[in-house]
Amino acid sequence: MEFYWTTKSISELSNLPDQERKAIWRLCWAKASRTWKTRVEVFVFWVALIFCIGFSVNTWGLWGGIIVGIIAGAVIGIIYAQLVIRRTMPYIREELNSHVPSSNSHEKQ
């Protein structure tokens, strides 16, 4: 399983210039974020984070809640980022394939 830290670590985008990579990422993330699956993932992310903070405040007080909230936010955030990238990958491939000239257009006439 590949682990992505940035958009540059996505193999499909790694050899593109920064501006183009960012533009493709923004476009594809906008498409992916409109799906119901992505919206469910966002909801689950926030519910999990709020649950962790609420549980820890109830158990260890305010400072415990803050510390657990920071740790849980980082861990859940990393997991969520991986889900976001994987949800966006089909749109990235589609976008890149739409800009690749077909092999038939270069044939000799």
C-alpha positions as CSV (number, residue, x, y, z in Angstrom):
1,M,0.0,0.0,0.0
2,E,1.4,3.3,-1.1
3,F,1.5,6.2,1.4
4,Y,1.0,9.7,0.1
5,W,2.4,12.7,2.0
6,T,1.9,15.4,-0.7
7,T,0.5,15.7,-4.2
8,K,4.1,15.3,-5.4
9,S,4.2,11.8,-4.0
10,I,1.3,10.8,-6.2
11,S,3.1,9.0,-9.1
12,E,0.7,10.3,-11.7
13,L,1.4,13.9,-10.7
14,S,5.0,13.7,-9.6
15,N,6.6,14.6,-13.0
16,L,4.4,17.6,-13.6
17,P,5.4,21.2,-12.9
18,D,4.1,22.6,-9.5
19,Q,1.5,24.9,-11.0
20,E,0.0,22.2,-13.2
21,R,0.1,19.6,-10.4
22,K,-1.8,22.0,-8.1
23,A,-4.3,22.9,-10.8
24,I,-5.1,19.3,-11.6
25,W,-5.3,18.4,-7.9
26,R,-7.8,21.3,-7.2
27,L,-9.9,20.4,-10.2
28,C,-10.0,16.7,-9.4
29,W,-10.6,17.2,-5.7
30,A,-13.5,19.5,-6.5
31,K,-15.0,16.7,-8.7
32,A,-14.4,14.0,-6.0
33,S,-15.8,16.1,-3.2
34,R,-19.2,16.2,-4.8
35,T,-19.7,12.5,-4.5
36,W,-21.8,11.1,-1.6
37,K,-19.0,8.7,-0.6
38,T,-16.6,11.6,0.0
39,R,-19.3,13.5,2.0
40,V,-19.9,10.4,4.2
41,E,-16.1,10.2,4.8
42,V,-16.0,13.9,5.9
43,F,-18.9,13.3,8.2
44,V,-17.3,10.2,9.7
45,F,-14.0,12.1,10.2
46,W,-15.7,14.8,12.2
47,V,-17.8,12.4,14.2
48,A,-14.7,10.4,15.1
49,L,-12.8,13.5,16.1
50,I,-15.6,14.9,18.2
51,F,-16.1,11.6,19.9
52,C,-12.4,11.3,20.8
53,I,-12.3,14.8,22.2
54,G,-15.6,14.4,24.1
55,F,-14.6,11.1,25.5
56,S,-11.2,12.3,26.6
57,V,-12.6,15.5,28.2
58,N,-15.1,13.4,30.1
59,T,-12.3,11.0,31.2
60,W,-9.3,13.2,31.8
61,G,-10.6,16.8,32.0
62,L,-10.0,19.8,29.7
63,W,-6.3,19.3,29.3
64,G,-6.7,15.7,28.6
65,G,-9.3,16.5,25.9
66,I,-7.0,19.1,24.3
67,I,-4.0,16.7,24.2
68,V,-6.1,13.7,22.9
69,G,-7.8,16.1,20.5
70,I,-4.4,17.1,19.0
71,I,-3.2,13.5,18.8
72,A,-6.5,12.1,17.5
73,G,-6.8,15.0,15.0
74,A,-3.3,14.3,13.6
75,V,-3.9,10.5,13.3
76,I,-7.4,10.8,11.9
77,G,-6.2,13.6,9.6
78,I,-3.5,11.4,8.1
79,I,-5.9,8.6,7.6
80,Y,-8.4,11.0,6.1
81,A,-5.8,12.5,3.7
82,Q,-5.0,9.0,2.4
83,L,-8.7,8.4,1.8
84,V,-9.1,11.7,0.0
85,I,-6.1,11.0,-2.3
86,R,-7.4,7.5,-3.1
87,R,-10.9,8.9,-3.8
88,T,-9.4,11.5,-6.1
89,M,-7.1,9.2,-8.1
90,P,-9.7,8.1,-10.7
91,Y,-10.4,11.8,-11.5
92,I,-6.7,12.5,-11.7
93,R,-6.2,9.7,-14.2
94,E,-9.2,10.8,-16.2
95,E,-7.9,14.4,-16.3
96,L,-4.4,13.3,-17.4
97,N,-5.8,10.9,-20.0
98,S,-8.0,13.6,-21.5
99,H,-4.9,15.8,-22.3
100,V,-2.8,13.0,-23.8
101,P,-2.9,13.1,-27.6
102,S,-4.1,9.9,-29.2
103,S,-1.5,7.8,-31.0
104,N,-3.6,8.0,-34.2
105,S,-3.1,11.8,-34.5
106,H,0.7,11.4,-35.1
107,E,0.4,8.9,-38.0
108,K,2.1,9.9,-41.2
109,Q,-0.3,11.1,-43.9
